[in-house]
Amino acid sequence: MNWASFQELVSDVNKYSTGLGRVWLTVVFIFRFLVYSVAAEHVWSDDQQDFMCNTRQPGCTNVCYNQSFPISHIRFWAFQLILVTCPSLFILMHVAYQETKEQKCLEGARERFHPQYPNPGKKCGGLWWTYLLSLLTKATVDLTFLYIFHCLYPNFDLPRVVKCAVVPCPNVVDCFIARPTEKKLFTYFMVATAMLCVILNLCEMAYLVSKSCKKPAASANLRQKVGNPHGWIKSFRGSKH
């Protein structure tokens, strides 16, 4: 996918997002994708090559590296970013499906086609549920990956020296990670941005649910005022005074 197509896709997703959703897109595509592709990938490019142990035993360094890094940080984050951005496409797929279904129903008719979602900022019906499901999925994906990452690397730490005593190493050997401080900072940054995305998803879910709960109350209040016009006029005059 070229950058033009990618930008168009992000623009379509942004069109159907709320204010918090646009902030989430900014955090993901600038602070996570951009940092990953421009900086983090280069920092970890030499992780296995420069992983050194104080032994010449054949195979010991490779085994110790596999024990210290069961999953590469770069591949782990790449898989996480792919999965966490896929739910945003649910919304576009839902809108495209509804428009295609309506166009087929109106084929041969003289009526003009009116889209079901003319105002992308307002979510109702199936689009509301699809949007809420995408938020729940994104938050679940990030939380799951953070939990797995914490299990693989406790406290998201990256020690300067790794103690290794696995076969075929002759004894306990010391292994050294290249640029551990720089890698630790990038690790904390990626973890922090993932946590921020989870918080944004949860806040947006709360916003959508609260807004949806307020609509029936507002509609009931409006019906009450319409059914009792004298009371409405009285309240209106009272507000003027």
C-alpha positions in Angstrom: 0.0 0.0 0.0 1.4 3.4 -1.0 1.2 6.5 1.2 -1.6 8.0 -0.8 -3.9 5.0 -0.3 -2.9 4.8 3.3 -3.7 8.5 3.9 -7.1 8.1 2.2 -7.9 5.1 4.4 -7.0 7.0 7.6 -9.1 10.0 6.3 -12.1 7.7 5.9 -11.7 6.3 9.3 -11.3 9.8 10.8 -14.5 10.9 9.1 -16.6 8.4 11.2 -14.7 9.0 14.5 -15.5 11.1 17.5 -13.2 13.7 19.0 -11.6 11.1 21.2 -11.4 8.7 18.3 -9.4 11.3 16.3 -7.0 11.7 19.2 -6.6 7.9 19.3 -5.8 7.9 15.6 -3.2 10.6 16.1 -1.5 8.7 19.0 -1.5 5.4 17.0 -0.3 6.7 13.6 2.1 9.4 14.8 3.4 8.3 18.2 3.3 4.5 17.6 3.6 3.8 13.9 6.0 6.7 13.2 8.3 6.0 16.2 8.2 2.3 15.4 9.2 2.7 11.7 11.6 5.6 12.0 13.4 5.0 15.3 12.6 1.8 17.2 13.2 -0.5 14.3 16.7 0.8 13.8 17.5 0.6 17.5 16.7 -3.2 17.5 18.3 -3.9 14.1 21.5 -5.2 15.8 20.1 -6.9 18.8 21.1 -10.5 18.0 24.3 -9.6 16.2 25.6 -7.5 19.1 24.4 -9.9 21.8 27.7 -11.1 23.3 28.4 -13.7 26.0 31.7 -14.2 27.8 32.2 -17.8 26.5 33.4 -19.4 23.3 31.2 -22.5 23.6 29.5 -23.1 20.3 25.8 -22.4 20.4 25.8 -20.9 23.9 25.3 -17.3 22.7 22.4 -18.3 20.4 20.6 -20.3 23.1 21.1 -17.5 25.7 19.7 -14.9 23.2 16.7 -17.1 22.6 16.1 -17.4 26.4 16.5 -13.7 26.9 14.4 -12.6 23.9 11.8 -15.4 23.2 10.0 -12.9 20.9 11.7 -10.0 19.2 10.4 -6.6 20.4 10.1 -5.3 16.8 8.0 -8.3 15.6 5.9 -8.2 18.7 5.1 -4.5 18.3 4.5 -4.9 14.6 1.9 -7.7 15.2 0.3 -5.6 17.9 0.0 -2.5 15.7 -1.5 -4.5 12.9 -4.2 -6.1 15.1 -5.0 -2.9 17.0 -5.7 -0.9 13.8 -7.8 -3.6 12.1 -11.0 -3.0 14.2 -11.1 0.6 12.8 -11.9 -0.9 9.4 -15.0 -2.5 10.8 -16.8 0.9 10.6 -15.8 1.4 7.0 -16.9 -2.2 6.1 -20.2 -1.7 7.9 -21.0 1.6 6.0 -19.9 0.1 2.7 -22.1 -2.9 3.3 -25.2 -0.8 4.1 -24.7 1.5 1.1 -24.3 -1.5 -1.2 -27.4 -3.1 0.2 -29.4 0.0 -0.3 -28.2 0.6 -3.8 -29.2 -2.9 -4.8 -32.7 -2.3 -3.3 -33.0 0.9 -5.3 -31.8 -0.6 -8.6 -34.3 0.2 -11.3 -36.3 2.5 -9.1 -36.7 6.2 -9.9 -36.0 7.3 -6.4 -32.7 9.0 -5.7 -30.3 7.1 -3.5 -30.0 8.6 0.0 -27.2 7.2 2.2 -28.2 5.7 5.5 -25.4 7.6 7.3 -25.5 11.1 5.7 -23.9 12.7 8.8 -20.7 10.6 9.7 -20.5 12.5 13.0 -23.8 11.0 14.3 -23.8 7.3 15.1 -27.1 5.4 15.3 -28.4 1.9 14.9 -26.0 -0.7 13.6 -23.2 1.9 13.2 -23.3 2.7 16.9 -22.9 -1.0 17.8 -20.2 -1.5 15.3 -18.2 1.5 16.5 -18.6 0.4 20.2 -17.5 -3.1 19.2 -14.4 -1.8 17.5 -13.5 0.3 20.6 -13.9 -2.8 22.8 -11.8 -4.9 20.5 -9.0 -2.3 20.3 -8.8 -2.0 24.0 -8.8 -5.8 24.5 -6.0 -6.3 21.9 -3.8 -3.7 23.6 -4.4 -5.0 27.1 -3.7 -8.6 25.9 -0.5 -7.6 24.3 0.6 -5.6 27.3 -0.1 -8.6 29.6 1.9 -11.0 27.3 4.7 -8.5 27.1 4.8 -8.1 30.9 4.9 -11.9 31.3 7.8 -12.2 28.8 9.7 -9.2 30.2 8.8 -8.6 33.9 8.2 -4.9 34.6 9.1 -4.2 31.0 12.7 -4.2 32.1 15.8 -4.7 29.9 18.9 -5.5 32.1 22.4 -4.6 31.0 23.7 -8.0 31.9 21.9 -11.3 31.5 22.8 -14.4 33.5 22.5 -17.6 31.4 23.0 -21.2 32.5 21.3 -23.3 29.8 22.8 -26.1 27.8 25.2 -26.0 26.0 26.8 -23.3 28.1 29.5 -24.8 30.4 28.4 -22.8 33.4 26.7 -19.5 34.3 27.8 -17.0 31.7 27.3 -13.3 31.5 25.7 -11.9 28.3 25.5 -8.3 27.3 22.8 -6.5 25.4 23.7 -3.8 22.9 22.5 -0.2 23.8 20.3 -1.4 26.8 19.4 2.1 28.0 18.2 3.3 24.6 16.2 0.1 24.1 14.7 0.4 27.6 13.5 4.0 26.9 11.9 3.0 23.6 10.2 0.0 25.4 8.8 2.3 28.0 7.6 4.7 25.3 5.8 2.0 23.4 4.2 0.6 26.5 3.1 4.1 27.7 1.5 4.9 24.3 -0.3 1.6 24.3 -1.7 2.3 27.8 -2.8 5.8 26.6 -4.6 4.2 23.7 -6.5 1.9 26.1 -7.5 4.8 28.3 -8.7 6.7 25.2 -10.8 3.7 24.1 -12.4 3.3 27.5 -13.2 7.0 27.7 -14.7 7.0 24.2 -16.8 4.0 25.1 -18.1 5.8 28.3 -18.8 8.9 26.2 -20.8 6.9 23.6 -22.8 5.0 26.2 -23.6 8.1 28.3 -24.6 10.1 25.2 -26.9 7.2 24.1 -28.5 7.1 27.6 -29.2 10.8 27.5 -31.1 10.7 24.2 -34.3 8.8 25.6 -34.5 11.3 28.5 -34.2 14.3 26.1 -36.8 12.8 23.8 -39.2 12.1 26.7 -38.7 15.7 27.9 -39.5 17.0 24.4 -42.6 14.9 24.1 -43.8 16.2 27.5 -43.4 19.8 26.5 -45.2 19.2 23.2 -48.0 17.4 25.0 -48.3 20.3 27.5 -47.8 23.5 25.5 -49.0 25.8 28.3 -46.4 24.4 30.6 -43.8 24.9 28.0 -44.8 28.5 27.5 -44.8 29.1 31.2 -41.3 27.6 31.7 -40.1 29.6 28.7 -41.4 32.9 30.2 -40.0 32.0 33.5 -36.5 31.5 32.0 -36.7 34.9 30.3 -37.4 36.6 33.6 
